[in-house]
Amino acid sequence: MIMEVLGHSSIRVTMDVCTFVRLDAQRSAFGQVGDALRGDGDGAEDDGGPGSVPAAV
């Protein structure tokens, strides 16, 4: 169904695109977790608010 809606010529094209997007999103998420654990963040998550991760428990 997704292949048809997106107008891809084959299911392989759809799977390649969806897999790439998913892997890219996973890499980004892992990078953000690593930054938070190291305290390297540069955004609002670094302000000690509810989204921050404690360095020691």
C-alpha positions, 0 to 999 in steps of 0.5 A: 500500500505504501509503495503504491501511495508513494509511487515507487516502482518496486517494494525494494525501493520503498524498503530501501528508503524506509530502512535508511530513514529508520537507521538515520533516526536511530543514529541520531537518537544514539548520538543524543543519548551519548551527548546527554550522558557526557553532558555535551548537549547544547540545547534546552536539554542541558538546563537541568530541566525534566529532560536532562539526565543525571551524571551520577545516581 
